[in-house]
Amino acid sequence: MPKTIFRLVCLFFLLAMASCAKRGSITGGLKDTIAPVLKASFPKNLTTNFNGKEIKLVFDEYVKLKNINKQLIISPPMKTQPEILPNNPSKVITIKLKDELIPNTTYSFNFGQSIEDNNEGNPYSQFKYVFSTGPYIDSLKLNVKVKDALEKKVDNFVSVMLYEVNEKFNDSTIYKETPRYITNTLDSLKIVTLENIKAGKYLLVALKDNGNNKFNPKSDKIGFQKDYITIPNDTIFELELFKEKLPFTAIKPTQAAASRLLMGYEGDPKGVKITVKNGSETIPSLVTQFPKKDSVQVWFKPVKADSLKISVEKDKFIKDFVVKLKKQKADTLGISPEFNGTLPLRERYSLSSSIPLVKFDKSKISIKDKDSHDIDFTPEYDEFNQKLFLDFKKEEQQRYKIVLMPGALTDFYEKQNDTLSYSIATKNATDYGNLKVILENAKRFPIIVELTDKDGKVKASAYTENNPTVEFIALEPSKYTLRIIYDDNKNKVWDTGNFMEKRQSEEVIYFPKELDVRPNWDVEQPFSLGTK
């Protein structure tokens, strides 16, 4: 055999031996992506004349239950929740009913995404087990879209409900009773379907609640269809969730400092009347908002007393409280600027006071530009929020020095400021963007126009009583969400709805896309309000 051929044969033999000796790993095959399959149920699904206490679901593989308390929707709701077993992986799920079943009623158990295979977690999505305690299965359905009345983002896990309008039904039913039919948006759905409904007249409601399926105005959001609906119905109904404005109520005040109380509240505190008395003597007092809390601060003149009587009155709420006083430190006057370093061109310069101000002397306040020219200004004080605004015409790329001489400010306790000096600068106008919004096909005026950030916080607002063109000058470069509010009661704020009054929230319309405002850009944006 020629040497060359011999060498090739030997090389081939060595490579083959190496390939055989090479270690490998078992891959286990392709990843399982198939959901579990229901092999049988006892009684079978869609059973009629059901009168049992136990249901068994048999699957083709081991399954586990995940978030069953959130995902499982039982319609009609049961007063006593059934027991779902087992808690460990199994091929059989057992439902033990604890409630008395309603005669001639179709029940559905929608498991949402709660049934998964044990190995890979593949869900048996939206599996429903249905039975009827009567001779037939109700088969009508209703489609409902859920949105928020004000915010663009919609809450998840919103319950959509039908209350049967019969001789027992009244407006207070939703506060006391669970609905006849229910489904849930779970964590992603925006349009849901109520199924297995019988023909009839119903009240349609959506609730973002604590899971008890009853409306609690203190904590829950509600959306409702004003008029009763009839089933069957092919309409896709839209429900807008809102939080009702609670009537004002006050919580017993507590002492926060030597001459200051904190009082919690529900509802709107503006306009509340609070009287502080030491025996028959009325003590001078002021009420201001406690920042970022549902509480107000009650400031009163120093008094020697063991306790004070606090009388609170607003709308229909009238109540007296007695607060015992302890020896505490007195508040001291502090002044802090809202802006440091840079003052945006569209903002007003403002100072916050730690104690309410009762007097300010404009002659002892000066504003000078970088060339030491005096700048005229207009002072304005917001007592409820303890803010002093110094409004002046700002120029771009300018530096300002604000000086408050001693005695410029006098607080509620008749204390005055020492010399205060602040510096602030403005940027070039080209660092900002300008936005002109043209409202087309507006149904009515006045209109509130708002720009919000990605978190829904209002960054700029304008009010127009008849002009369809609204301009926002010197906006910080950013991406904004644009919305309008039809201000039907002309109070310049968005007003929520009320179920008992059958009043929906004021209408809000969002521009469909984000607006990208860039430096040195002038954007003109038409906004058609012809469709909601």
C-alpha positions in Angstrom: 0.0 0.0 0.0 1.5 3.4 -1.0 2.7 5.4 2.0 0.4 8.3 1.3 -2.7 6.2 1.3 -1.6 4.4 4.4 -1.1 7.7 6.2 -4.6 8.9 5.2 -6.2 5.6 6.5 -4.4 6.0 9.8 -5.4 9.6 10.2 -9.1 8.7 9.5 -8.9 5.9 12.0 -7.5 8.2 14.7 -10.2 10.8 14.1 -12.9 8.3 14.3 -11.6 6.9 17.6 -11.4 10.5 19.0 -15.0 11.2 18.0 -16.1 8.0 19.7 -14.2 8.9 22.9 -15.5 12.5 23.0 -17.9 13.0 25.9 -21.4 14.4 25.2 -24.2 15.9 27.3 -27.9 14.9 27.2 -30.0 17.9 26.2 -33.3 16.5 27.2 -34.9 17.5 23.9 -36.9 20.6 23.1 -38.3 22.7 25.9 -41.9 21.9 26.8 -44.2 24.8 25.6 -47.5 23.0 25.6 -50.1 23.9 28.2 -51.7 21.2 30.3 -54.8 19.4 28.8 -58.0 18.7 30.8 -58.7 15.0 30.3 -61.9 14.7 32.3 -64.0 16.5 34.9 -66.5 15.1 37.4 -69.2 16.2 37.0 -68.5 17.0 33.3 -68.1 20.6 32.2 -71.5 22.3 31.3 -73.4 20.0 33.6 -77.1 21.0 34.2 -79.2 20.3 37.3 -76.0 20.4 39.4 -76.6 19.7 43.1 -73.2 18.5 44.3 -70.6 19.8 46.7 -67.4 18.7 45.0 -65.9 19.1 41.5 -62.8 17.2 40.2 -60.6 18.3 37.3 -58.2 15.7 35.9 -55.3 16.8 33.7 -52.8 14.9 31.5 -49.8 16.0 33.5 -48.9 17.4 37.0 -50.2 20.9 37.4 -49.8 23.6 40.1 -51.9 26.6 41.2 -50.5 30.1 41.0 -52.1 33.2 42.4 -55.4 31.4 42.6 -56.9 34.0 45.0 -56.3 36.7 42.4 -56.8 34.8 39.2 -59.9 32.7 39.9 -63.2 34.5 39.1 -66.4 32.9 40.3 -69.6 34.2 38.8 -72.0 34.8 40.5 -69.7 35.4 43.5 -70.0 33.1 46.4 -70.3 34.4 50.0 -68.0 31.6 51.2 -65.1 30.9 48.9 -64.7 27.2 47.9 -61.7 25.3 48.9 -59.3 24.5 46.0 -57.0 21.5 46.5 -54.3 20.4 46.6 -51.5 22.9 47.4 -48.8 20.8 45.9 -48.4 19.6 42.3 -51.0 17.0 41.2 -52.9 15.7 38.2 -56.2 16.3 39.9 -57.7 19.7 41.2 -60.5 19.4 43.6 -63.1 22.2 44.2 -65.0 21.8 47.5 -68.1 24.1 47.5 -68.9 25.7 50.9 -71.8 28.0 49.7 -75.5 27.3 49.2 -76.1 27.5 45.4 -78.8 29.7 43.9 -81.5 27.7 42.1 -81.8 27.9 38.3 -78.4 29.7 38.0 -75.5 29.2 35.7 -72.1 29.3 37.6 -68.8 29.8 35.9 -65.3 29.3 37.4 -62.7 31.2 35.3 -59.2 30.2 36.4 -57.5 32.9 34.4 -53.7 32.1 34.4 -53.7 30.2 37.7 -53.3 26.6 36.3 -49.8 25.8 35.1 -47.9 22.7 34.3 -45.4 21.8 37.1 -42.2 21.7 35.0 -42.2 24.7 32.7 -45.0 26.9 34.1 -47.0 26.8 30.9 -50.5 28.2 31.8 -53.8 26.7 30.9 -55.1 30.2 29.9 -58.6 31.3 30.8 -59.9 27.8 31.5 -63.6 27.9 32.5 -65.6 25.3 34.3 -69.4 25.9 34.0 -72.4 24.3 35.5 -76.1 25.2 36.1 -78.3 24.4 39.0 -81.2 24.6 36.5 -82.2 22.6 33.4 -80.1 24.7 31.0 -76.8 26.7 30.7 -77.3 30.5 30.2 -75.3 31.5 27.1 -75.7 35.2 26.6 -72.6 37.5 26.8 -71.7 41.2 27.1 -68.4 42.9 26.1 -67.1 45.8 28.2 -64.1 48.1 27.8 -62.6 49.6 31.0 -60.6 52.9 31.1 -59.7 55.5 33.7 -61.7 58.7 33.7 -58.6 60.9 34.1 -55.4 59.0 33.7 -54.2 57.4 30.5 -53.0 54.3 32.3 -55.7 51.9 33.5 -55.6 50.0 36.8 -55.3 46.2 36.6 -57.5 43.7 38.4 -60.7 45.7 37.9 -64.0 43.8 38.4 -66.8 44.2 35.9 -70.2 43.4 37.3 -73.8 43.1 36.5 -76.5 43.7 39.2 -79.9 42.2 38.3 -82.6 45.0 38.4 -85.5 43.3 40.2 -87.9 44.0 43.0 -85.1 43.9 45.6 -82.7 46.2 43.7 -82.1 49.8 44.6 -79.2 52.3 44.4 -77.7 51.2 47.7 -77.4 47.5 46.6 -73.9 47.9 45.3 -72.7 49.0 48.8 -74.2 46.0 50.5 -74.6 43.1 48.1 -72.4 41.2 45.6 -73.3 41.3 41.9 -75.2 38.6 40.0 -72.4 38.3 37.4 -68.8 39.2 37.5 -65.5 39.1 35.6 -62.1 40.7 36.0 -59.6 42.5 33.8 -56.8 40.6 35.7 -53.4 42.0 35.0 -53.6 43.0 31.3 -57.1 42.9 29.8 -58.8 46.2 28.7 -61.9 44.6 27.1 -63.6 41.8 29.0 -66.5 39.5 28.3 -69.2 38.7 30.8 -70.5 35.2 29.8 -73.2 32.8 30.7 -75.7 35.5 31.4 -79.5 35.1 31.3 -81.8 37.7 29.6 -82.9 40.6 31.8 -82.3 44.1 33.0 -79.1 45.0 34.7 -76.9 47.7 36.2 -73.4 47.6 34.7 -70.6 48.6 37.1 -66.8 48.4 37.3 -64.9 48.4 40.6 -61.3 48.7 41.5 -61.8 47.4 45.0 -60.3 45.4 47.8 -61.8 42.1 46.5 -65.1 42.0 48.5 -67.1 43.0 45.4 -68.9 45.8 47.2 -68.5 49.5 46.7 -66.7 51.4 49.4 -66.3 55.1 48.3 -63.5 55.7 50.8 -61.1 53.3 49.1 -62.6 52.1 45.8 -62.8 53.4 42.3 -66.0 53.0 40.4 -67.3 53.2 36.8 -71.0 52.8 35.9 -73.4 52.9 33.1 -76.0 55.6 33.9 -78.9 53.8 32.3 -79.9 50.2 33.0 -79.0 47.8 30.2 -80.9 44.9 28.8 -79.5 41.5 27.8 -79.1 40.3 25.0 -77.1 43.3 23.8 -74.4 43.6 21.1 -73.0 47.0 22.3 -69.5 47.2 23.6 -70.0 49.3 26.7 -67.3 51.6 28.0 -66.9 52.2 31.8 -64.7 55.0 33.1 -63.2 54.5 36.6 -63.0 57.4 39.0 -62.6 57.9 42.8 -65.5 59.8 44.3 -64.8 63.0 46.1 -65.6 62.2 49.8 -67.7 64.6 51.9 -65.5 66.5 54.3 -64.8 64.9 57.7 -62.2 65.8 60.3 -60.1 63.5 62.5 -59.3 64.5 66.1 -56.4 67.0 66.1 -53.1 66.2 67.8 -50.5 68.7 69.1 -47.5 69.1 66.8 -45.7 72.0 68.4 -46.2 74.5 71.2 -48.9 76.4 69.3 -49.7 74.2 66.3 -52.0 71.3 65.8 -52.3 68.7 63.1 -55.7 67.6 62.0 -56.3 64.7 59.5 -59.3 64.9 57.1 -61.2 63.2 54.3 -62.6 65.2 51.4 -61.6 68.8 50.5 -60.3 70.9 53.4 -60.4 74.2 51.5 -62.8 76.6 53.2 -62.9 74.7 56.5 -63.7 76.9 59.4 -61.8 76.1 62.6 -62.4 77.9 65.9 -59.9 77.5 68.8 -61.2 78.3 72.3 -59.7 78.4 75.8 -62.9 78.2 77.9 -65.0 81.1 76.6 -62.1 83.0 75.0 -61.6 82.6 71.3 -57.9 82.3 70.4 -56.8 83.8 67.0 -55.9 81.0 64.6 -55.0 80.1 61.0 -55.4 77.0 58.9 -52.9 75.8 56.3 -52.2 72.6 54.4 -49.7 70.2 55.8 -47.4 69.4 52.7 -48.0 66.0 51.0 -50.4 64.7 53.7 -54.2 64.6 54.1 -53.8 66.9 57.1 -54.2 70.6 57.9 -52.1 72.6 60.4 -54.0 74.7 62.9 -51.9 77.6 64.1 -53.0 79.4 67.2 -51.6 82.3 69.3 -49.6 81.1 72.4 -51.8 80.6 75.3 -51.5 79.1 78.8 -54.0 76.3 79.0 -54.2 72.6 79.8 -56.5 72.0 76.9 -58.3 73.7 74.0 -61.7 73.3 72.4 -61.4 72.9 68.6 -64.7 73.5 66.6 -64.6 72.3 63.0 -67.2 73.3 60.4 -67.5 72.7 56.7 -70.6 71.9 54.6 -72.6 69.5 56.6 -69.8 68.5 59.0 -69.9 70.2 62.4 -67.9 68.7 65.3 -66.1 69.8 68.5 -62.8 68.3 69.7 -60.9 68.7 73.0 -57.1 68.7 72.7 -54.9 68.4 75.7 -51.7 70.5 75.5 -48.2 69.4 76.5 -45.1 71.5 76.8 -43.4 71.4 73.4 -40.9 73.5 71.4 -42.2 76.5 69.5 -42.0 76.7 65.7 -39.4 79.1 64.3 -39.6 81.1 61.1 -37.7 79.7 58.1 -37.8 80.8 54.5 -36.8 78.6 51.6 -36.8 79.2 47.9 -38.6 76.8 45.6 -35.9 77.2 42.9 -32.2 77.1 43.4 -29.7 77.9 40.7 -32.0 78.1 37.6 -35.4 79.7 37.3 -37.4 78.3 34.4 -38.6 81.1 32.1 -42.3 80.0 32.5 -42.2 79.8 36.3 -42.8 82.4 39.0 -40.2 82.9 41.7 -41.5 81.7 45.1 -40.5 81.4 48.7 -42.0 78.9 51.2 -42.4 79.9 54.9 -42.3 77.4 57.7 -44.9 79.6 59.6 -47.8 81.4 57.9 -47.0 85.0 57.0 -49.5 87.7 57.9 -47.6 90.7 56.5 -44.9 91.6 54.0 -43.4 94.9 53.2 -42.6 95.3 49.5 -40.4 98.3 50.2 -38.0 96.0 52.0 -37.8 93.5 49.2 -35.6 94.1 46.1 -34.9 92.3 42.9 -31.9 93.3 40.8 -30.5 92.0 37.5 -26.8 91.4 36.8 -26.4 95.1 35.9 -27.8 96.1 39.3 -31.0 97.4 37.7 -34.1 97.3 39.9 -36.7 94.9 38.6 -40.3 95.7 39.4 -42.3 92.8 40.8 -45.7 91.9 42.2 -46.0 90.0 45.5 -48.8 87.5 46.0 -49.2 85.2 49.0 -50.9 81.8 49.1 -51.8 81.5 52.8 -53.2 78.0 52.6 -50.0 76.6 51.1 -47.7 79.2 52.8 -46.0 80.4 49.6 -45.0 83.9 48.7 -44.8 84.5 44.9 -42.6 87.3 43.5 -43.9 87.8 40.0 -41.6 89.7 37.6 -40.8 89.8 33.9 -37.9 87.5 33.3 -35.3 87.8 30.5 -33.2 85.0 29.1 -29.6 84.5 30.1 -30.0 86.9 33.1 -29.0 86.7 36.7 -31.2 88.1 39.5 -30.5 88.8 43.1 -33.4 88.8 45.5 -32.8 90.5 48.9 -35.3 90.7 51.8 -34.2 93.2 54.4 -35.1 92.7 58.1 -38.8 93.1 58.7 -39.8 92.4 55.1 -41.8 89.4 56.4 -43.9 89.0 59.5 -45.2 85.7 60.6 -48.3 84.7 62.5 -46.5 84.9 65.8 -45.2 88.4 64.9 -41.7 87.3 64.4 -39.8 88.9 61.5 -37.0 87.7 59.1 -33.4 88.6 59.3 -31.6 89.7 56.1 -32.2 87.1 53.3 -30.4 87.0 50.0 -30.9 84.6 47.1 -29.5 84.4 43.6 -31.2 82.9 40.6 -30.4 82.7 36.8 -32.3 82.1 33.6 -31.2 80.1 30.6 -31.2 81.0 26.9 -34.7 80.9 25.3 -33.2 78.4 22.7 -32.8 75.9 25.5 -36.5 75.6 25.6 -39.2 74.5 23.2 -42.5 76.2 22.3 -45.8 74.3 21.6 -48.9 75.6 20.0 -52.0 73.4 20.3 -54.8 74.0 17.9 -58.1 72.5 19.2 -60.2 71.2 16.3 -63.9 70.2 16.5 -64.3 71.2 20.1 -67.8 70.3 21.3 -67.9 73.1 23.9 -65.8 75.5 26.0 -64.2 76.2 28.5 -61.4 73.7 28.1 -58.4 72.9 30.3 -55.4 71.9 28.3 -52.7 69.9 30.2 -49.2 68.5 29.5 -48.2 65.6 31.7 -45.0 63.6 32.1 -44.7 59.8 31.8 -45.9 59.5 35.4 -49.0 61.5 34.8 -47.8 64.6 36.7 -49.1 67.9 35.2 -46.1 69.9 34.0 -48.0 72.7 32.2 -51.6 73.8 32.1 -53.6 76.4 30.2 -57.3 77.5 30.3 -59.3 78.7 27.3 -62.8 80.0 27.4 -63.3 80.3 23.6 -60.0 80.4 21.8 -59.1 77.1 20.0 -55.4 78.0 19.9 -53.4 77.5 23.1 -49.7 78.3 23.4 -47.1 76.8 25.8 -43.9 79.0 25.8 -40.5 78.0 27.1 -41.2 74.3 27.9 -38.5 72.2 29.3 -37.4 69.7 26.5 -39.1 66.4 27.2 -41.7 64.1 25.9 -45.2 65.1 27.0 -48.7 63.6 27.0 -51.3 66.1 25.9 -54.9 66.0 27.2 -57.9 68.2 27.4 -60.7 68.5 30.0 -64.1 69.8 29.2 -64.6 72.1 32.2 -68.4 71.9 32.3 -68.9 73.6 35.7 -66.2 76.3 34.9 -64.2 75.9 38.1 -60.9 75.4 36.3 -60.2 71.9 37.7 -61.2 68.4 36.7 -64.2 67.1 38.6 -64.8 63.5 39.5 -68.2 61.7 39.3 -70.6 60.4 41.9 -72.6 57.2 41.7 -75.6 58.2 43.9 -76.0 61.5 42.0 -75.7 59.5 38.7 -73.0 62.0 37.6 -70.0 61.0 35.4 -66.6 62.7 35.7 -65.8 65.6 33.4 -64.8 64.4 30.0 -61.1 63.9 29.3 -59.6 63.3 25.8 -56.0 62.3 25.2 -53.9 63.1 22.1 -53.0 59.7 20.8 -49.2 60.2 20.6 -46.5 61.6 22.8 -45.3 65.1 21.9 -41.5 65.4 21.7 -40.6 69.0 22.6 -37.0 69.7 21.8 -34.7 72.7 22.4 -35.1 75.7 20.1 -38.2 74.0 18.4 -41.5 75.6 17.7 -44.1 72.8 17.3 -47.7 73.4 16.0 -49.9 70.5 16.9 -53.5 70.1 15.7 -55.7 68.2 18.1 -59.0 66.9 16.8 -61.6 66.5 19.6 -64.2 65.0 17.3 -63.7 61.5 18.6 -63.2 60.5 22.2 
